Amino acid sequence: MRVVDVGALAGLWRRSLIVRADGARDTDTWVRWLQGPRDYVDLRQPPGRPDFTGVHCLRDLTMTQLHWMAGQDGFAGQLLVDDGIFEWRRDIDFQPPGPTPDRGALDRGGEVMVETGYHSPYIEHWHPEIGAALPLYAMRLRDRAAGCAGQLVRVGDVFAYARGRAGALPELPDLRTCIAGAGSLSQAQDLADCEISFGSVSASGWTIERSTLPFKEGCRMHTGALPTRDGVETFDVDALGHEITRLWEVMVLEGRMA
């Protein structure tokens, strides 16, 4: 059955397969997509992850670790639909922008939803892990100090959070190429400083479980039951590992917080 309504997609989705335009198949990449009322966050992490023991901030990262990190993908924005074709608008993107928008059709039969590419003939298989549950909301954010964009989506006890870079990436095909061409290790580290994180909410707070910045995993992103409509505070570390608090202005709020 063809999916034509964004509201029918709210929840957490897991990808089990992608078949690319050249016929290459991937079943090993860890992929999750959290869909709110309209806004979403998506994270994709390849296998072969190196050891990140002892890494606590950007400046601790080695080129080997950065090479693997640059093979990740993640993006966040608004999910649009027009005449049965969905577009995952990428307001925050871990990789440089691609040549075409991310568009595809969705067909659901039972517990498998098949995404078929519009500009490129790829196929992805998606499976529901958590359906629509309250709280169900999304926030588009702006860092009051740094000015970078942010996004927060929560469905039940699952959340996804995205923070954009302070500056734009070079106009190159992918992040690995950007990092390989960096003039120094610190410049390469800064290019990787875009956070796409997934986690869970409990009585003790909001805990990050997967992240494009692996040193964030296991950390508390937020305490308390809910952020407020007036603003959001998130815990973070700067490039040198000093603890900081980010203060976010809520630009758009959609859905139900309770």
Secondary structure by P-SEA (a helix, b strand, c coil): cccccccccccbbbbccccccccccccccbbbbbbccccbbbbbbbccccccccccccccccaaaaaaaaacccbbbbbbbccccccccccccccccccccccbbbbbcccbbbbbbcccbbbbbbbbccccccccbbbbbbcccccccbbbbbcccbbbbbbbccccccccccaaaaaaacccaaaaaaaacbbbbbbccccccbbbccccccccccccccccccccccbbbbbbccccccbbbbbbbbcccccccc
